[in-house]
Amino acid sequence: MAEVSVTFDEHRHRWEGRVDGELAGKSYMRRREGLVIFWHTEVDDRFEGLGVGSKIARTALDAIAAEGATKVRPDCPFIRSWIERHPEYQYLVEERPAREAHG
């Protein structure tokens, strides 16, 4: 199995997953005070099935959890579904009013 490394590119506001040094995937985010909004994640077709997206999600969410008070808004469908499959990260998700949650 290929080794996936993940780093944060502060200038591009994204988490990057690399396989053998080659950029394989990225997850874009923006910050507001006490909140990280994930809005798009993509993995290059050549790297599908190697766990790149999952490694990005886990690494990013672990880093956010280490900050303490920061919450996550998973507007990105991939990040949202990843958190749903990993309920131990659910506590990071921002609580939103019911009328706002679906809109």
Buried (B, 14 or more C-beta within 10 A) or exposed (E): EEEBEBEBEEEEBBBBBBBEEEEBBBBBBEEEEEBBBBBBBBBBEEBEEBBBBBBBBBBBBEBBBEEEEBBBBBEBEBBBEBBEEEEEBEEBBBEEEEEEEEE
